[in-house]
């Protein structure tokens, strides 16, 4: 077959014509606890809840 030109993956990456998946480099997303009361919503980071224990907050 006739090729238009040589394909170099590195050149494509540097010119933003190609991308390499990086999901394996990202850690797990934080676990979040969501609360909705009468249409008002709040979100709490689970690791902070575990370390602090009880959280006094108002949802309005």
N, C-alpha and C positions, 0 to 999 in steps of 0.2 A: 504493500500500500504506500501511497505517497503521503508524506506528512507535511503539514504547512510549515512547521518549525519545531525545534526541539522543545520538549516540555521540561522545565526545571521547577520542581516544587518549591524550592527555596525562593526563587525569583517571584513566583506567584504569591507566596506568603508576604514577601516584602512589598509587593505592589498592591496588596489587599485584594487580589483576584481569587484567592483561596483562603480557607481557614482550617485550622486544626482544632478538633474538639479538645476542650480543656476541662471537661467535667470531672475527670479523674484527679485533677489538681485542686479542686475545691472541696473543702471539708463539708461535713453535714450541716445543713441549715439549722439555726436554733429552733428549739421547740417553743411555741408560743401558745399561751392559754388566752382565748378570747371570751369576753363577757358582753352580752347585749341585754340591756334593761330598758324597756319602753322606747326602743329605737336608738338609744345612745349606746355606743360601743367603746370598749377599752380592750387593750391587749397587754399581756404581761409575759415577760421572758421567764420561762420555766426555771432556768438555772438560778435566776435571781430570787424567784419565789422559794426555791428549795433552801437557799442560803439565808434568806431573811425570815422565813416563817410566815407569820401573819402579816398581811398588808392591809392597812386602813386607807381606803380611797373612796371617792364619790364618783358615781357614774351619772352624769346629767347632761 
